Amino acid sequence: MPPEQLGEVLALMGDSVDNIPGVPGIGPKTAAQLIQQYGDVETVLAHAEEIAKPKLRQSLIDHADNARMSRELVRLVCESPLPEPLDSLEMKGIPPEPLRAFLEEQGFKSLLARLAGNSQVQAPSASAQPVQREVRPEPKIDRTSYETVTSLEALDRWIAEAVKSGLVAVDTETDGFDCVTAKLVGISLATECGKACYVPLEHGGHDLLFERPEQIPAATALARLKPLLEDPAILKIGHNFKFDWIVLDRRGICVAPVDDSLVMSFNLDAGGLNSHSMDDLAKKHLDHDCLTYKEVCGTGQKQIKFNQVPLDRATEYAAEDADVTLRLWTRFRTRLPHERVTRVYEMVDRPLVPVVARMEREGVKVDREELTKLSREFSIQIVALEERICGEAGCSFTIGSTQQLGEILFNQMGLKGGRKGKSGTWSTDVNELERLSREGVPIASLVLEWRQLTKLRSTYTDALQQQINRETGRVHTSYSLSGAQTGRLSSTEPNLQNIPIRTEIGRRIRDAFVAEPGFVMLAADYSQIELRLAAHMAEVPQLKQAFAEGADIHNLTAQELFGAVNRDTRASAKTINFAILYGISRWGLAGRLGVTAEEAQMIIDRYFERFPGIQNYIADTLGKVRETGFTTTLFGRKTHFPSIRAKNQGERQGAERAAINAPIQGTSADIIKRAMVRMGPALEREGLGAVRMLMQVHDELVFEVPQDAVEAASAVIRRVMETAAEPAVSLSVPLGVDIGTGPNWGAAH
C-alpha cells in the first residue's frame, strides 16, 4: 500500500489515543482491505451497499459522517509555508567528531554505513571499540544526606530542581494502610539518585506526648506541589503508585504522567523470578537493605503511627523510599526496550495505574442487611452439615482439622486410595475429597460443602460487613497490579475473584453488591474469550468459523468428539475445551469427567486429531519456553517459568501446564486492561461521565449506570470491549461481550 493511502486507512480504523472516531468494528486489517479494493474513503462509502458482510455494511452506512470527519482529522497539511527552506537545513561539513563517536555509542550502524562515503566521516573499523560516554557514578545510599523540608523557600528550591530535571520520584507517608481513609502525613521527593528530601505535613500535635515540630502547613505545601504533580511535562515516578495516587487525589491533586517501578519490574520479571516489593528489589538490584516500617514505627503495643515518628528518623525512611524508587526506575527503564517489554508496559500496564486507582477509590455499595441475613442462613446450614458429617463418621470431631479428618476417612472408615504427605498425615485436600465424592462417599461431598460455606461466611458475608468504609458507606477492594503472573488483576479485602461464579450461593453473595438509588448495576462479560484467543493463536479453522458464525462452541466440540450433542456430551465438551487449554493431564481429565485415565487419554487424542492446531500450539509453546524460559502474549507480556527445566518431575510438569495457558490467559488479561484504560474517555465523549466503573473480576467489568443511560452506556461499553485489542493486535475471531443489568450485581448476570 502506498504511503498516500495511510490516511485513508486511519480514517476508517480510527485512533482512540488521538480521538479519531473512525468506523466502529473496523480494525487495521479490514480498513486496509477496503482501501486496497476501493482506493479511498469516499469510494468505500459510495460502495457501502455492495459490501457482503451485513455488520460491516451497516456500520459504514451509519457512521459515514464520522469516517469523513476522521479523514479530515488525519489529513496532513502540506500547504503550510516553512519558516526555513529545506535546503537551508542540510548539514554541510559534518565534523568527524563528536558525530561518529555519538553514532557508534548509540549503535546507529545504518547511519554510520550511509556516512561511510562522506570524506569527513570515517566508518568504524571492525576492531573499533564504542566510545564510552562519561557516566557519573551513582552515589551510595546515604540516609544522613537527605533533607527535611520545613520552609517554603526550601520546598520551592526542590520544586525548581524537579522542573529543571523533568522528572521526580514521589512517595507519600500516611497514618494508616488504607489509602481511602488514611491521612496524608508527608511527601518525599527525589530529583536524582542520592538527592532526596522529606516534606512533613502532619507530624505531631495529636497527642500531648508528641509536640508538633516545625513544618509547612499541609494546605500551603500541597498548593505549592499541585502544579508540579499535575504538570504534563514532568514525569512522576512511584512504586505501587496507585496507593499514592489515591491519597493525593483525595487532597485534590490528580497526578500525571506516572511511571511505576513496581509495574516495570513485573513486566520485566513476572513469574517467580523475584518479589516486586521495593525492599526486595532494592536488595536484589541495589544490594541495599531499606529501613523497614517496623524499624521506624515499632511493633505490638509499642507501635506508633508515622505522624509520631521524629522528623530526622522519618526523613531517613521516607526519603530513602523516593531515592530507591528513582534508582530502580533508572535501571528498569533501560531494560524495557532491550528485553522487548516496552510495548506491554506502555500500551497496557502503565496507563492502567490511575484507572485502577480511580476504581479502588470509587468502591461499591453493599447491603449490610442482606449480608447479615446470609450469614445467619450459612450458620444454620453449617451446623446442619456438621451434624450430618459427624453422623457419617460415627463420632464427633473437629471438621476443620485436616489431621483429624484424615484419621476418620482413611483409618477409622477404612477408605481406600488415600495418600500421605511428607509429614506422614493423610491428605484431605480438595482433589482427594473430590475423588472420594465421585466414588460415592457421602462424607466427602458433605465436607466439601461445609468448607465452601464456612469460607464464604468468613470471607464475604461476615467480613464484608466489617469492610464497609465509614466515610463512604462502600467497600473498597484493593487490586494488585502484580498479583497474578499472567497479568491478571487480583484483589484483596475482599477477594472478588473467589466468589463462586455459577453457583446459587455465589449469586446470592453478588446480590449483596447493590447500586445507589437512581442507578443500576451493569455487568459486561467477555464471552469465552480464552477459547476465542486459542482459536486465533492456535489457528484452528473450525473454531474460528464457529465463532465468526456465532455458533455454540461446546456443541461443536461435542459433535466432533462424541458424534452427538446432548446435555451430557455438551457438558463434557465444555470441560474438555477449557481443561485442554490448561495443559491438563489424562489423570486430571479423568477425575473431572469421571472416566478412567485410559478413556481420558483417548478423548485427548481424539481432541488433538479433530483440532490439530491446538496440539501444535501446545508443542510450539512448550518448545519456546524450554528454550527461552518464558512465554509471551500477543502484546509482548512475558511470564517466566524458572521451573520449566526442574529435575523434579512434578515441579516441571506444573510449570509446563501453566506455560501452556499463560499466553492465552495473559492476552485475555491484556485485552480487558486495554478496555479499562479506554473506557473512561469513551464514556466521556458520549456524555456519559456519570457512569462509574466499579469492579474487574476475571473477564468481567462491573459498572454503576444511571437508570436513564443504560442503553447508551451499554453500546459504548460493548464497543470498547469488543475492539480493545485493536489496532495493536488484529484478531481473526470476533470478541463477544454479554451485558446484563439489574438492581444488584447478581441480577445483572
Secondary structure as GFF3:
##gff-version 3
##sequence-region A 1 749
A	DSSP	three_ten_helix	3	5	.	.	.	ID=ss1
A	DSSP	alpha_helix	6	13	.	.	.	ID=ss2
A	DSSP	alpha_helix	28	38	.	.	.	ID=ss3
A	DSSP	alpha_helix	41	46	.	.	.	ID=ss4
A	DSSP	three_ten_helix	48	50	.	.	.	ID=ss5
A	DSSP	alpha_helix	54	62	.	.	.	ID=ss6
A	DSSP	alpha_helix	64	73	.	.	.	ID=ss7
A	DSSP	three_ten_helix	86	89	.	.	.	ID=ss8
A	DSSP	alpha_helix	96	106	.	.	.	ID=ss9
A	DSSP	alpha_helix	109	115	.	.	.	ID=ss10
A	DSSP	three_ten_helix	143	145	.	.	.	ID=ss11
A	DSSP	beta_strand	147	148	.	.	.	ID=ss12
A	DSSP	alpha_helix	152	165	.	.	.	ID=ss13
A	DSSP	beta_strand	167	174	.	.	.	ID=ss14
A	DSSP	beta_strand	184	192	.	.	.	ID=ss15
A	DSSP	beta_strand	195	200	.	.	.	ID=ss16
A	DSSP	alpha_helix	218	230	.	.	.	ID=ss17
A	DSSP	beta_strand	235	238	.	.	.	ID=ss18
A	DSSP	alpha_helix	241	249	.	.	.	ID=ss19
A	DSSP	beta_strand	258	260	.	.	.	ID=ss20
A	DSSP	alpha_helix	261	269	.	.	.	ID=ss21
A	DSSP	alpha_helix	278	281	.	.	.	ID=ss22
A	DSSP	pi_helix	282	286	.	.	.	ID=ss23
A	DSSP	alpha_helix	293	297	.	.	.	ID=ss24
A	DSSP	three_ten_helix	300	302	.	.	.	ID=ss25
A	DSSP	three_ten_helix	306	308	.	.	.	ID=ss26
A	DSSP	alpha_helix	311	338	.	.	.	ID=ss27
A	DSSP	alpha_helix	342	344	.	.	.	ID=ss28
A	DSSP	pi_helix	345	349	.	.	.	ID=ss29
A	DSSP	alpha_helix	352	362	.	.	.	ID=ss30
A	DSSP	beta_strand	364	366	.	.	.	ID=ss31
A	DSSP	alpha_helix	368	393	.	.	.	ID=ss32
A	DSSP	alpha_helix	402	406	.	.	.	ID=ss33
A	DSSP	pi_helix	407	412	.	.	.	ID=ss34
A	DSSP	alpha_helix	430	438	.	.	.	ID=ss35
A	DSSP	alpha_helix	442	456	.	.	.	ID=ss36
A	DSSP	pi_helix	457	461	.	.	.	ID=ss37
A	DSSP	alpha_helix	463	466	.	.	.	ID=ss38
A	DSSP	beta_strand	474	475	.	.	.	ID=ss39
A	DSSP	beta_strand	478	480	.	.	.	ID=ss40
A	DSSP	beta_strand	490	492	.	.	.	ID=ss41
A	DSSP	three_ten_helix	496	498	.	.	.	ID=ss42
A	DSSP	alpha_helix	504	511	.	.	.	ID=ss43
A	DSSP	beta_strand	513	514	.	.	.	ID=ss44
A	DSSP	beta_strand	519	527	.	.	.	ID=ss45
A	DSSP	alpha_helix	529	537	.	.	.	ID=ss46
A	DSSP	alpha_helix	541	549	.	.	.	ID=ss47
A	DSSP	alpha_helix	553	562	.	.	.	ID=ss48
A	DSSP	alpha_helix	567	581	.	.	.	ID=ss49
A	DSSP	alpha_helix	586	593	.	.	.	ID=ss50
A	DSSP	alpha_helix	597	610	.	.	.	ID=ss51
A	DSSP	alpha_helix	612	628	.	.	.	ID=ss52
A	DSSP	beta_strand	630	632	.	.	.	ID=ss53
A	DSSP	beta_strand	638	640	.	.	.	ID=ss54
A	DSSP	three_ten_helix	642	645	.	.	.	ID=ss55
A	DSSP	alpha_helix	649	685	.	.	.	ID=ss56
A	DSSP	beta_strand	692	697	.	.	.	ID=ss57
A	DSSP	beta_strand	700	706	.	.	.	ID=ss58
A	DSSP	three_ten_helix	707	709	.	.	.	ID=ss59
A	DSSP	alpha_helix	710	722	.	.	.	ID=ss60
A	DSSP	beta_strand	736	742	.	.	.	ID=ss61
###
